[in-house]
Amino acid sequence: MMEEQVRLEENKMGVMPINKLLISMSIPMMISMLVMALYNIVDSIFVAKLNEDALTAVSLAFPIQNLMIAFGTGTGVGVNALLSRSLGAKDTEYANKIANNGLKLSIFTYAAFAILTGVLGGFYFRVQTNNQAILNYGISYIHIVGVMSFGMFLQMMSEKLLQSTGKTIYTMITQLIGAITNIILDPILIFGLFGFPRLEVAGAAVATVAGQILAGIVALLFNMKYNQEIEINLKKYKLSSHVVGHIYSIGVPSIIMASVSSVMTFGMNKILMSFTATATAVFGVYYKLQSFVFMPVFGLNNGMVPIVAYNYGAKKPDRITKTIQLSIIYAVSIMLVGLVIMQMCPVALLKLFSASDSMLSIGVPALKTISFSFIFAGFCIVCSSVYQAFGHGVLSLLVSLIRQLAVLLPAAYILSKINGLDAIWWSFPIAEVASVILCTSFLIHVYRKEIKPLWN
């Protein structure tokens, strides 16, 4: 009777059957991520109706947006893993310190990026192009999404707190609120409908930040009202150097790892711009399209990480290994579906963005070639999150650094010089093969170091 009472009181992450638990936690997150992908892609679809320069401007802004997301999600990864582990170990007080310090860090991160984008946004675009139309579109866009990004940082951290305690259904709701707001406002503000001024690319930026602000406020309220496993009290829980250090010991590798993606994208844009601005637009479109494939896998990971971290804290190796195995199976299956779609429907996908004949001639081989990397990507994405769940974020960082900076960019540059534009896209499958080799060896290392001892 007593044992049954303990089972009932324990968080579901420690007792629910793994497959049911993983699905119940991941499905809302996968839907959330798909919704995020939807409103990212809707922005570009509407912007593309203006002209190709507008689409290129938004594509060139992506590395900066990705850098902002890197700091927000990287800090959230540290909070997520530590909070779930603390709850698994029944250390509620430390869990509360982590949650409140995480919220304060999101405020400081916003302030830093608001200043950087406000001061250096124009310089960033001038480094990449001298096309005045692209400059005008891009500078106005990056100023708005940067200076008004407090909603994005609040949303990301508040959602990580909900994920850490297994309340992923609420993150789905906040994502839906943000996405619906953005999708409704996009055409209204871009084209000046219903008496609103025609803001063009700036309208897309305003729609984006409006959705983020509303979603961030709702996510914070959900934590305060429904997340009973943590206490949100910024006055009670002061900023602690020890807690912040603990968060960033896991979060910094994740931040750098995601930031590397911004460096890679910036470098790839420079290589592509040497051929034609259309190639850069194609690359931007690819990133929007691939998010529909990758985002569900990221959602799966967001459901997996707290399960692994919680059961690591609770010393339950059987639940950890089964969670990892099922996550890999589901991730690879999702990526294979994405591969088939990219191979079969590249023209239809590109025409969503009002693709010209020139854009189609570049884009069709690009989508078909890059999508071969999907075969390996699902496994690698899950592995990287597993390392983070155990506090080995540096392994994820190494994989990302080697894949994107040591393999992908050099391969793209060399291929561009040897065989021209179409050859560049093969750098993605090449880099993913290198990533698989590294991820496999690192996964074996983590298993031997962290999971195997728990069986004894």
N, C-alpha and C positions, 0 to 999 in steps of 0.2 A: 504493500500500500504506500509506504514511504517512498520507495523507488519510483512508483508511478507518479507521485506528487512532484518529485524532483524533475521527472521528464516533462511534466506539464508546465513547470515553471521555467524550464530552460528555453532559451531562444530557439526558434524553429531551425536555425542553421546547424544546431547540434543534434537534432533528433529526427527531422523529417527525412524520408527516403530520398537519396541523392538525386535521382533522375527527376522526381517530382519537384524537389527543392530547386534544382538548377533551372528547370523550365519555368516554375512559378516566379522565380526572381529575375530570370533573364528575359522572358517574353515582354513584360512591361518596358524593360530597358531597350530591347530591340525595337519595339514600336516607337519609343522615345527617339532613338537614334535615326530611325527611318523618317520620322517627322522632321527631325533636324536636317536630314539630308534633303527632304522635300522643300523646306523653305529656303535652304541654301541654293537649290537648283532653280526654284521659282524666281528668285532675284535675278539670276543670270538669264533666264528665259525672257523676262520682261525687258531687261537691259539690252539684250540682243536685238530686240525689236526697234531700238533707237538707231543703232548702227554698230559696225564692227569695232570702231574705235572705243565705244562705250564698253563693249564686252572685253576688249583688251585691257582697258583701264582697271576694271574690276578684277581681271585675272592677275594683273601686276600687283594689285593691292593684297592678294591672297597671302604672300609670305608674312606680311605684317600682322594680318588677322590671325594667321596660324601661330605666330610668335606669342601673341596675347593669349590665345587658347592654350598654348604650351605652358605658360606660367600658371594659368588658372587651373588647368587639369593636373599639372604636375604637383602643385601644392595639394590638390584634392586627392591625388593618389596616395601621398604620404598620410593625409588625414584618414582616408578610407581604410588603408591597411592597418594603421595603428589603432584606430577606434574599434574596428572589428576584433582585432587581437585582444585589446583591453577588455572588451565585453566578454569575449570567450574565456578570459582568465578571471572574470568577475571583479575587475578593478574599475568600478563605476566612476570614482573620483578622478582618476587619470583620464578616463574617456571624456569626461566633461571638460577637463582642461584642454584636451586635444581639440574638441569641437569648437570651443570659444576662441582659442588661439587661431584656429583655422579661419574663422570668420574675420578676425582682425587682420590676418595676413591678406585676405582678399581685398580689404579696403586699401591697404598700403600698395598692393600690386596695381590696383586701378589707378591710384594717384600717380604712380610712376609712369604708366603708359599714357595717361592723359597728357602729361607734360611732354613726353617723348614724341608722340604723334602730332601734338599741337605745334611743337617747335621744329621737328625734323621731317614731317610728312612731305613737304614740298621738295626738300633735298633728296629724299629717297626716290621720288619719281623722276627727278631730273637726271639722276645717275643712270636710269634705265632707258630713257627716250627723250628726244627733242621734238616729238610730235605734239603740237600745241593743244590739239583737241583731246588727246589722251591725257596730257598733263592737267588740263582744266577739269576733266571728269575725275581723274584719279585723286588729285589733291583734295577736292571737295569731299569725295567719298571717304578718304582715310582720316580726314580731320573729324568728321562726324562720328564714324564708328570707333575712333580712338578716344576722343574727349568725352563722349557720352557712354563709355563702355562699363560704367559702374553696375548696370543691370546685368551684364554678361558675367562679371566676376561674382556678384552676389548669387546669381542663379546657379553657376557651376559649383560653388562651395556648398550652398544649401542643398543641392541635389546629392552631392557626395555624402552629406550627413544622413540623408534619408536612405541612400543605398547601403551605407555602413551598418544600419540596423535592420536591413531586410525590407524596408518599406518602399520598394521600387514602384509600386502602383502610383504613388504620389508624384514621383519624378516623371512618369508618363503623362500625368495630368498637366504638370507645369510646362512640359515640352509642347503639349498640344495647345495650351493657352498662348505660348509665345509664337508658335508656328502659325496658328490661325490669325493672330493679330498681324503678323508680318505679311502673310499671304493676302489678307484683305486690304492692307494699306499699300502694298506694292504698286498695283496699277493705279490706285487713286492718286498717290503722290508722284509717281514717275510721269504719268501722262496728264495730270491735272484734272481729274474727274470730279463731278459733283461740286463744282465751285472752288475746289482746292487749287493752289498754284501748281503749275507744271515744273517740277523740280528735277526731272530726268534722273541722272545717276545719284544725285544727292537725295532724291526721294527714296531710292532703294536703301540708302544708308539710314535715313530717318525711320523707315519702316522696320528695319532690322533692330535698331536700338530700342524702339518703342516696344517691340515684342519681347526683347530681353529684359527690359525694366519691369514690365508687368509680370513676366514669368519669375523673375528674381524675387519680387515682393511676395508673390503667392507661395513660392518654395520656402521662403523664410517663415511665413505664417504657418505653413504645414508643419514645419519643425517645432515651432513653439506650441502648437495645439495638439498634434498627434504623435510626435516623437517622444514618447514617455521615457525611453531608455537613456536620454541625455537631457541635460538642463541648459537652456540658452540663457545666459546671464553675463553680459559683457563686463558689467561692473564688478561682479563677484570674482570672476576668473580673469586675473590680470595677465598681461602678456608675459610669458615666461621664456627666458633664453634657453632653458633646458628643453621645454616642450617644443619650441620652434626648431631647435637643433635636431630633435628627434624626428619631427615632421620632415624637415628638409634632408635628413640623412637618407630617407627613402625618396623624397620628392625631387631633389635636385637632379639625380640621374634621369628621372622621367622628364623634367623640364628641359634638360640639355638634349635628351633624345628627341623630344618633339621639336625643339628649336633647330636641331640639325635638319629637320624636314624643311624648315623655312629657308635655311642656307642652300639646301639642295634645289628647292624650287626657284630661288633667286638665281642661282647659277644656271639652271636649266633654261630659265627665261632669257638669260643673256645669250646662251648658245643659240636658242631658237630665234631670237630677235635678229641675229646676224644673217638669218635666211629671210624671214618675213614676219611681220607682226601677226599675220594670220596663223602662223605656226604657234605663236604664243597664245592666241585665242583658243586654238585647238587644245593645247595643253591645259588651259584653264577649264575648258569644257570637260576634258577627260577627268579632271579632279572632281568636278561636280558629279559626273556620272558614276565614277567609281565609289563615291561615298554611299550610293545606294547598295553596294555590295559590301563595303568595308564596315559601314555603320552598324548593321545587324551583328557583325562579329564583335565589334567594340561593345555593343550592348550585352552580348553573351559574356564578354570578359567582365563587364561591370557587375553582372550577376555572379560570376565565378569567384572574383577576388575576395569579397567578404566571406564567402563560404570557406574557401581555402584558409584565409587568415583566422577566421573564428575557430575552425577545427584544429588548426595548428596550435592556437592558444589553449584549446581544450584537450590537446594530445590525442587526436583520433586519426591515425594515419590511413586507415581503410577508407574513411570518408574523403580524405584529401586526394588520394590516388584515383578514386572513382570519379570525383569531380573533374580532375584534370583529363582523364581519359575521355569522358563524355564530351567535355568542352572541345577537345581536338576533333572528335568525330563530327560534331555539329558544325564547327567552324569550317572544316574542309568541305563539307557538303554544301554549305552556303556559297563558298567561293567557286565551287564547280558550277553551280547554277548561274552565277555571275559570268563565268567564262563562256558558257553556252549562249547567253543573251548577247554578250559583246561580239561573239563570232557571227551570230545569225542576223543581228539587227543594227549594224553600225550606222547605216544611212538614216534609218528612222530615228535613231537616238540623236544624231547630229542635227537633223532637221527640226528637232525641238527648239534649237537655238538659232533658227532662221539661217542655217548654214548656206553660204554661197557655193557655187561650183568649185571655186578655189579651196574653200574650207573643207568641202567634201573630199577633194582629191588628196588633201593632206591628212584629214581626220580619219577616213576609213582604214587605211593601213596602220595608222597610229593606234586606234582602238583594238584592232585585231591582234597586233603585235604585243602591245603592253599587257593585254588580258591573259596572255600565256603565263605571266607571273602569278596569276591568281591560284594556279595549281599548288604553289608552295606557300603562298602568303598566309592562309588560314592557320596552318600549323605554327608558323613563326609568330603571328600575333598572339596566339594563346600562350606560347612559351614565354614571350616577353612579359606578359601579365603575371604568369606564375612566378617568375623571378622577383617581380615587385611585391607580390603578396608575401613572400618570405623575407623581404627586406634586402634582396640582392639586386636592387635597381641598377647597379653598375654593370651587371651583365647585359641587361636590356640596352643600356647606353652603348656598350661595346658593339653589340649587334647593329644598332642603328648607325653608329659612326662608320663602321667598316662597310656596311651595306650602301649607305648613301654618299659618303664622302670619299671612301677609299676605292669603291668599286663603281657605283652608278655614274657619278659625275665624270670621272676620268674616262670610263667606257663611252659615255655619251659624246664627250669631246673628241676622243680618238675616232669613233665611228663616224662622226660628222665630217671629219677631215678625209677619211678614207672613202666613204660611200655616200656622203650627202645626208639630206634631211631624213629620208625614210629609214636609214640605218640607225638613227639616234634612238628610236623606240626600242630596239633590241637590248639596250642597256638595262631596262627594267627586269626582264627575265634573267639576264646574266647576274644581276645583283641579288635576285631572290634565291638563286641556286646557292650562292655564297652564304646567304643568310640561313638557309636550311642546315647547312653543314655546321655552322656555329651554334645555332639554336639546339640542335640535337646533342652536341657535346656539353653545352651548358646545362641542359635539362638533366642529363645523367649526373653531372656534378651536384646540382641542387638536390636531386633525389638522394644521393649518397650522403650528403652533408646534413640535410634537414629532415627528410621523411624517414629514411631507413632507421635512424636511431630511435624513432618513436615506436617501432615494432617491438623493441626489446623491453 
